[in-house]
Amino acid sequence: TCLESIWPYYTKRVNKCPSDAAFEEAENNKIVDALQININLDEMKSCLAQGFPFVFGLELYKSFDKADEKGIVPMPKSRETKRESHGSHAMLAVGYNDRAKSFIVRNSWGDDWGRQGYCYIPYDYMTDSEFCFDPWIVRKLETDDMGHEHWDDEDDDVEDEGEDDDEDEEDEDEDEEDEDEEEEDDDDCDIEQEDNEDEDEDEEDEDE
C-alpha cells in the first residue's frame, strides 16, 4: 500500500492504474500478517480495543446518503433499494461507541463527507452478515517503523497547547496571590490608621 498523499482518492480516476511513485511506495509497505475476523460484535470490538482497525465490505442502500452531512448512517429499512453506485463498498472501522451502539468508520470519500470523512454505523448493521462481509485486520507490515519522526505534527501542537494552558493557569494563580497580598496590606493599613485615630482621641481626652 502507499500513502494517500501519493495517490489520493478521486472518483474520476478510481479505475485508473496508480502512478509509478505509488507502486514504488507500495513496494516498501507490504502486508506480511493479516487475519480475517468473524462478523461478531465482541470479536470486532476486541480487535479495535487492541489497536487493530479492520477493513470490511458493506452493502449500501439509498439511506446511506443521509450520512453525507452529519455522518450518522441509519439502519436500512426492509425492502429498501441499494445505491446505484457503490452498492457494495469497502471501509475501515477504527473505533466504537457503546452509548451510540455504533462503530466509528473511516470512509474514502474525502474529508468533506460525513464528519470529516468519518461516520457512525449501527452495530446491528455491521453484525448482520446479509449486509457486512469480508472483514480483515492487518497485524503487521513489512515496514513497521512507528518512531517519533513519523508522528503527526498535530500531536505536538496539542501537547504545546496543553503546556501553554498550564503556564496561563500558573500566571493566573500568581496574579491572584499578588491581589490577595495587596488586599491584606490594605487591610493592615486600615487597622493601623484606626489605631492611630483612637490613640489621638485618648490623648485629647486626657488633655481636657
N, C-alpha and C positions, 0 to 999 in steps of 0.2 A: 504494500500500500504506500501511497505518497501523501504529503501534506496537502490540505485543502487549498493553501495559498498557492501551490504549484499548479493544481488542476481543480479550480473551484467549480461548483455546480452551476451550470447554465442549461436551461431547458432546451435551447436551440442546438446544443452540441452533445446532448445526452447519449446519442448513439454514435458519436464520432470517436475515432481512435485517439487516446491521450497522446500528449506530446512526448518527445524523446526525454525531456527533463523529468517528466512524471515517471517514465519507465526506469530511468537511472535512479531516481529516489526510491522507487519501489524495490529495486534490487537490494537495497540496504535495510529494508523493513519487511522481511518475510515472516509469515506466521509459522512457528515451529511447534506450538502446542495449543490446540483448540479442543473444545468439548461441546457436544450437543446436549442440551438440557431438556428436561421434561416440561411439558406445559402444565405446571403445578404451582400454585401461589407460593407455598412455603419454599420450594426449591428456587423459584425465580427471585424472591426476596432475599434468600440466603446468599445467592450469588452477588447481588448488589451490595448487601451488607458486608461482604468480604472484599469489596472493591473491584468486582468484575462486572462491568456493564455487559449486556448481551444484545446481539443483533437478532432481529426476528422479522418474519413476514406477517402482514395483516391484511385481511380483506377489508377494503374501504367502501363505504356507502355514501350516498349523497349528503347525509347528515354530518359527515366528517368535515365538510366545508364550513360548518359553524365554528370550527376552531381557528379559522383564519385570523380573527382579531384577538380573542381572549385566550385562546389555547386550550379551551375545555372541549374535549371530544365526548359527545353523547353516546349512549348505548344505542346500537342500531335497532330500529323497530322491526317487528315482523313484517314480512313482505316488502321491505324497503329495497329499492333497486341499487345496484352497485354503481360506483362512479364510472363514467365512460372512459376516462384516462386514469392511470394509476389505480386501477381497481384492486390490484394486488401490489402491495407496496412494502419495501423494507425500511425499517427504522431502528433506532438504538435506544434501549431502555437504560437510563443512567441512575435512577433512584425511585423511591416510592413514598407515598404519603398515606398513612393508615387513616388519618382523620378524613381525608377526601376519598379513601378507598380507591386510589388511583396510582398508576405508575407514572413517573416523570420520564418523558420520552423526548429524545432529540430527533428532529426531522431534518431533511436535507434540502428544504425549500427556501433557505436563506433566513437571515435574521429578521426580516420584515414580516415573516409568517408567524402566527401564534404569539407566544410570549418569548420574543427574541429568538425564535427558531425552535422553541420547546413547546410541549403540550402535555396535558394530563389525560391519560386513557384509563377508563374504569377497570378495576380488577376483573370484573365479570366478562368484560370484552376480551381481555388478553388471556384469560384462562379457559376460554371456550375454544376447543380445537376446530370448530367449524369456522372460526374467524382467524385465529392465530396459528402460525405454523413455522417450523424450522428455526427454533431459537438456538443460538450458538454463543459461546463466550470464547474470547481469545485469552489464553492464560499466559502466553509468552511470545515475544517477537525475537527475531534473530538479533536485533539491536535493542537492548533493554536498558539504555542509559537514562537514569532519572536524576542526574546530578543537578546542582543548583543552577548551572549555566543554561539549563533547558527550561527553567521555570518561567512562567508568565510574569512579565514585569508588573502587571497589575497587582500581583500578590505583594510585591514590595511596596507598591503605593498604598495598599491597605494597611500594611504594618506601619508605614511612615505616618499615615493619618492617625493611627492609634497612638503613636508616640507623641504627635502634636497635641492630641486631645489631653493626654496625661500632663504635658507641660502646661497647657492652658489651665487645667484644674489646679495644678500646683501654684501657678501665678495668682489664680483667684483666691486660693486659701491664704497665700501670703498677704494679699490686699486686705482680706477680711481680718487677719490678725493685726495688721497695721491700724485698721479702723478701730478695732476693739481697744488697742493700746491708747490711741488718741482719745477715745471716749473716756477711758479710765483716767487719763491725765487731766481731762477737762473736769471730771467729777472731783478729783483731788484738789484742783484749783478752787472749785466752788466751795468745797468744805473748808479749805484754808481761809478763804475770803470771809466765810460766815463766822469762823472762829475769831478772826481779827476784828470783825464788827462787834461781836459780843464782848471782846476784851475792851474795846473803846467805850462801849456803853457802861461797863462796870467802872472804868476809870472816871467817867463823867459823874456817875452816881456818888463815888467816893469824894470827889471834889465838892459836890454840893453838900 
